[in-house]
């Protein structure tokens, strides 16, 4: 009987029960393995405390609870020979799409402005545009970015997608590589960041990118806080170059109480909940990956350490 160690910090027993239902022939447990224990081929882990992964005997596969795995690589705790599988499931993609579209459409149709006007009892119609008169630039063409971009296309927005590879998205214009970044964002009304966090994408949303957007553009970040130069974003907001920002991720989480983003009038914050892991969809995907691994099949979303995702 092969063993699965659930090292999730949040409600591991619930996840273990779901795994037992999916893989009844496996032993699933949530207590840290001890020296001399039977081998544990599989670990399910999010952001582990130091030493957790290294202490697991006989490990063969690391199943990430997150789409982003930079924390696993940065810790140095996953030996180079061990494969890591990113979590890419319908629940994550659907959640991110909901969150991004909610903010984008609310800005597009002036809903926050009308809420402010309502509070002041002011009747002041704003300029309204059709979706086809707006340009959206999505940074990232992975499982999250491609789905989000597809929704923008279906809503009628002129959609651009920028990524390392230039992956084509039906109905959108694709841009590949760092030299094409400015072409992708120039004049965009809405900028959405859904990039993986790597050394090449760190600080990618800086003053140069923000100043290239259309005057009064809206910025949405659902990826990682390290993608954004916060001082540049605040400056762009203060100058009106960017009219607002929806931020779900930050360099330090929880966001420190003294951080100026908390009180900025043009910033909408959420506590890293844009695409939470939904246990039932996540476990179904991870269990299928274990079945694939045991059948000797190629695993989807296997981390390429040279790329960082």
C-alpha positions in Angstrom: 0.0 0.0 0.0 1.6 3.3 -1.1 1.5 6.2 1.3 0.5 9.8 0.8 1.5 12.5 3.3 -0.8 15.5 3.4 1.3 18.4 4.6 -1.3 21.1 4.1 -1.5 23.8 6.8 -5.2 24.4 6.4 -7.7 21.5 7.2 -5.4 18.6 6.2 -7.8 16.0 7.6 -10.6 17.1 5.2 -8.1 16.8 2.3 -7.0 13.4 3.5 -10.6 12.2 3.5 -11.0 13.3 -0.1 -7.8 11.5 -1.1 -9.0 8.3 0.7 -12.2 8.5 -1.4 -10.2 9.0 -4.6 -7.5 6.5 -3.9 -8.8 3.9 -1.5 -5.9 1.5 -2.1 -3.4 4.1 -0.7 -2.7 5.0 2.9 -3.3 8.7 3.5 -2.1 10.4 6.7 -1.4 13.9 8.0 1.2 13.4 10.7 4.9 14.1 10.0 6.7 10.8 9.1 9.4 9.7 11.6 12.8 8.2 11.0 12.4 4.5 10.3 8.9 4.8 8.9 7.8 3.0 5.8 8.6 4.9 2.5 6.2 7.7 1.6 6.2 8.2 -2.2 3.9 11.2 -2.3 3.7 14.5 -0.4 0.9 17.1 -0.9 2.3 20.4 0.3 1.7 24.2 0.1 4.2 26.3 1.9 6.0 23.9 4.2 7.8 24.7 7.4 11.5 24.1 7.2 12.5 20.4 7.3 9.1 18.9 6.5 10.0 17.7 3.0 13.5 16.6 3.8 12.2 14.4 6.6 9.9 12.3 4.4 11.5 8.9 3.6 11.3 7.4 0.1 9.7 10.5 -1.5 9.1 10.2 -5.2 6.7 13.0 -6.2 5.9 16.4 -4.8 2.3 17.6 -5.4 2.0 21.4 -4.9 -1.2 22.8 -3.5 -0.5 26.0 -5.4 -0.1 27.1 -9.0 2.9 29.1 -7.9 5.8 27.1 -6.7 8.6 29.7 -6.3 8.5 29.1 -2.6 9.3 25.4 -3.0 12.2 26.2 -5.3 13.5 29.0 -3.2 13.6 27.0 0.0 16.1 24.5 -1.5 14.3 21.7 0.4 13.1 19.8 -2.7 16.1 17.8 -4.0 16.8 18.3 -7.7 15.9 14.8 -8.6 12.4 15.0 -7.2 9.7 16.0 -9.7 7.3 18.8 -8.6 3.8 19.1 -10.1 2.1 22.5 -10.0 -1.6 22.5 -9.1 -3.6 23.4 -12.2 -7.3 22.6 -11.8 -10.6 24.0 -12.9 -11.3 25.4 -9.5 -8.2 27.7 -9.5 -8.8 28.9 -13.1 -12.5 29.5 -12.5 -11.8 31.4 -9.3 -9.2 33.6 -10.8 -11.4 34.3 -13.8 -14.3 35.3 -11.5 -12.1 37.7 -9.6 -10.4 39.4 -12.5 -13.6 39.8 -14.5 -15.5 41.2 -11.5 -12.9 44.0 -11.1 -12.4 44.6 -14.8 -16.1 44.9 -15.5 -16.8 47.0 -12.4 -14.1 49.5 -13.5 -15.2 49.4 -17.2 -18.8 50.3 -16.2 -17.8 52.9 -13.5 -19.4 51.0 -10.7 -17.1 52.3 -8.0 -17.6 55.9 -9.2 -21.3 55.5 -9.1 -21.1 54.1 -5.6 -19.2 57.2 -4.5 -21.7 59.4 -6.2 -24.6 57.6 -4.6 -23.1 58.2 -1.1 -23.1 61.9 -2.0 -26.5 61.8 -3.6 -25.1 63.2 -6.8 -26.7 62.4 -10.2 -23.7 62.5 -12.5 -23.6 60.1 -15.5 -20.1 59.2 -16.5 -18.7 58.5 -20.0 -19.6 54.9 -20.8 -17.7 52.8 -23.4 -18.4 49.5 -25.1 -16.1 46.5 -24.4 -14.9 46.7 -28.0 -13.6 50.2 -27.4 -11.3 48.9 -24.6 -7.9 47.2 -24.9 -6.9 44.7 -22.3 -3.3 43.4 -21.8 -2.9 40.1 -20.0 0.6 39.2 -18.7 0.8 35.4 -18.7 -0.5 32.8 -21.0 -0.6 29.8 -18.6 -3.6 28.0 -17.3 -4.9 31.1 -15.5 -3.9 33.8 -18.0 -5.1 31.9 -21.1 -8.6 31.3 -19.5 -8.9 34.9 -18.3 -7.8 36.2 -21.7 -10.4 34.0 -23.4 -13.1 35.5 -21.2 -12.1 39.0 -22.2 -12.2 38.0 -25.9 -15.7 36.6 -25.4 -16.9 39.8 -23.8 -15.7 41.7 -26.8 -12.6 43.4 -25.4 -9.6 43.9 -27.7 -7.3 41.5 -26.0 -3.5 41.2 -26.0 -1.5 38.4 -24.2 2.2 38.6 -23.4 4.2 35.7 -22.3 7.6 34.1 -22.6 6.5 31.7 -25.3 3.9 33.8 -27.1 1.3 31.1 -26.7 -1.6 31.7 -29.1 -5.0 32.5 -27.6 -8.0 32.4 -29.9 -9.2 35.9 -30.7 -6.3 37.6 -28.9 -3.1 39.1 -30.1 -0.1 37.3 -28.7 3.3 38.8 -27.8 6.4 36.8 -27.0 9.5 37.7 -25.0 10.8 40.7 -23.1 11.4 42.9 -26.2 7.7 42.7 -27.1 6.5 43.7 -23.6 6.0 47.4 -24.4 4.2 46.6 -27.6 1.8 44.4 -25.6 1.0 47.0 -22.9 1.2 50.3 -24.9 -2.1 52.1 -24.8 -3.9 49.3 -22.8 -6.9 50.4 -20.7 -6.7 47.4 -18.4 -3.5 45.6 -17.4 -3.9 42.1 -15.8 -0.9 40.3 -14.3 -1.0 36.5 -14.1 2.6 35.7 -14.6 4.6 33.0 -12.8 7.1 34.4 -10.3 10.6 33.9 -11.6 13.8 35.9 -11.6 12.9 37.1 -15.1 9.5 38.4 -14.1 10.4 40.0 -10.8 9.5 43.8 -10.8 8.1 43.5 -14.4 5.3 46.0 -13.6 7.4 49.1 -13.1 7.1 52.8 -14.0 8.0 52.1 -17.7 5.2 49.6 -18.1 2.7 51.7 -16.1 3.5 54.9 -18.1 2.9 53.0 -21.3 -0.7 52.3 -20.5 -3.5 54.5 -21.6 -4.0 57.5 -19.3 -6.3 56.5 -16.4 -5.8 52.7 -17.0 -6.8 50.1 -14.4 -4.3 47.5 -13.0 -5.2 44.1 -11.7 -2.7 41.8 -10.0 -3.6 38.3 -9.1 -0.2 36.7 -9.5 2.5 37.7 -7.0 3.4 40.9 -5.2 7.0 40.7 -6.3 6.0 41.4 -9.9 5.2 45.0 -9.0 7.3 47.9 -8.0 5.0 49.3 -5.3 6.5 52.8 -5.3 6.0 53.1 -9.0 2.4 51.9 -8.8 1.6 54.4 -6.0 3.2 57.2 -8.0 1.2 56.3 -11.1 -2.0 56.2 -9.0 -1.2 59.6 -7.4 -0.5 61.2 -10.8 -3.7 59.7 -12.4 -1.7 57.7 -14.9 -3.4 54.7 -13.4 -7.0 55.4 -12.1 -7.2 52.4 -9.9 -5.8 49.0 -8.9 -7.2 45.7 -7.7 -4.5 43.9 -5.7 -4.8 40.4 -4.2 -1.1 39.6 -3.7 1.7 41.5 -1.9 5.4 41.3 -1.3 4.8 40.7 2.4 1.7 38.7 3.4 -0.3 39.5 5.5 0.1 43.1 4.3 1.7 45.1 7.2 -0.6 47.5 8.9 1.7 50.4 8.0 1.8 49.7 4.3 0.4 52.7 2.3 -1.6 50.4 0.0 -4.1 49.8 2.8 -5.3 53.4 2.8 -4.8 54.5 -0.8 -8.2 55.7 -2.1 -7.6 54.2 -5.5 -6.6 50.7 -4.4 -9.0 47.7 -3.8 -7.3 45.0 -1.6 -8.2 41.4 -1.0 -6.2 39.0 1.2 -4.8 36.5 -1.4 -8.2 35.0 -2.2 -8.6 35.5 -5.9 -7.9 31.8 -6.7 -8.1 29.8 -3.4 -7.5 26.1 -3.6 -10.8 24.3 -3.6 -10.1 21.0 -1.9 -12.6 18.8 -4.0 -11.3 20.0 -7.4 -7.7 20.1 -6.2 -7.7 16.6 -4.8 -9.4 15.2 -7.9 -6.6 16.6 -10.1 -3.7 15.5 -7.7 -5.2 12.0 -7.4 -5.3 11.7 -11.2 -1.6 12.8 -11.3 -0.7 10.0 -8.9 -2.5 7.5 -11.1 -0.6 8.9 -14.1 2.6 8.6 -12.2 2.0 5.0 -11.2 1.0 4.1 -14.8 4.3 5.6 -16.0 2.6 8.3 -18.0 3.8 11.9 -18.6 2.7 14.3 -16.0 1.1 17.6 -17.0 2.3 20.8 -15.3 5.6 19.3 -14.3 7.9 22.1 -13.0 10.8 23.0 -15.3 13.4 24.2 -12.8 15.4 26.1 -15.4 12.3 28.2 -16.1 11.2 28.5 -12.5 7.6 27.1 -13.1 
